[in-house]
């Protein structure tokens, strides 16, 4: 049934804007500031689009979707469809939210998490995450992109949920189900660029900065002429996920690519508004930055002169741990002296390896020290794997394709007993054998070809054989990246899953493992014998990376073994003998 509805769009660039609703075209009235408005009768799920300037809509060549569209049933080139976010009957009334501090995050990609690749199918796997013991599900971007499958970072309509995932109603069902099972939801969002296909925003307003560009394309106009409404477009989107979709936090992609010359950075402004919304909805709301800057001011409170974001990813922890476990030393791993435990020890003490030091990969000094007396460790996410560190390898191989089951368990121990907020990538918990490769589904042949050739060329520069680099456009690249859930009941996967469950339970149960005081973390190690001891209050996390048993001296007598990755270590006063490629958590007196 049709009812009066108001349609608005910010479009300062065209001279004329009309709207087509359910096949009928109507003029819109221009108001101050470049806004256009029309009041029309429309059904609750009316299809609509905008005609800019002299487009007549014949063949739809000038009919454009709403920049703030909530639903795109026919894809990003099609008409928008009205969606009422308040129509969902939420069942999460008992959910009071969850602070990031003390939590464990599980990153997943909707399209490859299940065979079906939908949000509703993902609901059916939440029981696994509950049994694993994680606290947050972090979804890779779900905003609308062109084609049926994609990593999500080619999105062009930030307010719409990808239809092949189930659209916005399925998204609400997913968040609702997570909350009812005690899981918080963090949504990965991309505000630093737009995808290469289906982006019609430049026809409406100056979304791009003049002359600015980053790795992925034109920079977003955050501080140039007419940027007030562009910033509003960004911040309103952030608030939409948190308010209308009941999301608990956002992971902000590559914030170092947000070029903002204003006195108040858009991230600081966003943090202010999210804090206000948190008070209004009565639950904690989290902002997590992916930042390449190694600048602790990103997560320093605003009252202390920082941006005021909740937390940020620590790639330095990943790089140092990866280099220690694998011995890889190419590219950015070169700075982490593959096999040298000193780099990992430094990161465990101070979150950043590059804290003003020389970065050979960047060919300059990089970073700034973390004040460990004022910033807690939980403000930094620590991980052994994530979507980038797997998918941006030439063949998308997980670390489980390289390491022994023993070293995989050692890596899990160091992540889940660290002073940071631990994060796992989907399938890491059981050492999934499936790769996670870079995949696209651009319908335009020329764009698909350019993407594939660019991928091959990128890795050729690093010495990879072009024949081993998967074609991103090949549907099999996407299909082989899906998790194989049958592995859970097979060895060595079942044993590694048990290791992760035990470590997460121990982390939640023992205050010393939740202690975020970085200044209290002490690390001893021996590069020659390949062992490390991490002091976590009264606990000692003891790691043997060698392929034979090691006798390790402790600073005080060990009382008991709280956890071991395999065969129990032998305790003898202040000495522990640890089996090859194993780890243990000990109590001391």
Buried (B, 14 or more C-beta within 10 A) or exposed (E): EEEEBEBBBBBBBBEBBBBBBBEEEBEBEBEEEBBBBBEBEBBEEBBBBBBBEEBEBEEBEBBBBBBBBBBBBEBBBBBBBBBEBEEBEBEBEEBEBBBBBBBBBBBBBBBBBBEBBBBBBBBEBBEBBEEBBBBBBBBBBBBBBBBBBBBBBBBBBBBBBBBBBBBBBBBBBBBBBBBBBBBBBBBBBBBBBBBBBBBBBEBBBBBBBEEBEBEBBBBBBBBBEBBEBBBEBBBBBBBBBBBBBBBBBBBBBBBBBBBBEEEEBBBBBBBBBBBEBBEEEEBBBBBBBBBBBBBBBBBBEBEEEBBBBBBBBBBBBBBBBBBBBBEBBEEBBBBBBBBBBBBBBBBBBBBBBBBEBEBEEEEEEBBBEBEBEEBBBBBBBBBBBBBBBBBBBBBBBBBBBBBBBBBBBBBBBBBBBBBBBBBBBBBBBBBBBBBBBBBBBBEBEEBBEEBBEEBBEBBEEEEBEEEEBBBBBBEEBBBBBBBBBEBBEEEBBEBBBBBBBBBBBBBBEBEBBBBBEBBBBBBBBBBEEBBBBBBBBBBBBBBBBBEEBBBBEBEEBBEEBBBBBBEEBEBEEEEBEBBBBBBBBBBBE
